[in-house]
Amino acid sequence: MPAFGIAARCGEEGVYWQQQTQGLVQRQLRIAGEPVRFVQKQCWEDSIETVEPLLFIIERMLVELCVELARDSGLSEDQVFDIMVCAAIGQATRQYDTALAALEAATGRE
């Protein structure tokens, strides 16, 4: 789309973004801080026979990672709390759906 079309629809900022995507704008890159490292180890006493326990542990690790990333990005504690609540609701919904499917498979009903 020509620059005048972008300007008519999006203003000067739209033209700037178009030029930036085309590599026509020279700007200083912002240096990011130190890379964030997230290391967590998990040891089991017994072997894992099915995938469900492993998925449960991976999901918990991912939630913890998301919380750490949210805190490092400067989100407020309220925003971090909202993320945790959404993750818990998602986990509960998946567990409920899995339990329902197992019940249906065991009883042969839908």
Sequence and secondary structure as in RCSB ss.txt:
>XXXX:A:sequence
MPAFGIAARCGEEGVYWQQQTQGLVQRQLRIAGEPVRFVQKQCWEDSIETVEPLLFIIERMLVELCVELARDSGL
SEDQVFDIMVCAAIGQATRQYDTALAALEAATGRE
>XXXX:A:secstr
  HHHHHHHHHHHHHHHHHHHTT          S          SS   SHHHHHHHHHHHHHHHHHHHHHHTT 
 HHHHHHHHHHHHHHHHHHHHHHHHHHHHHHHT  
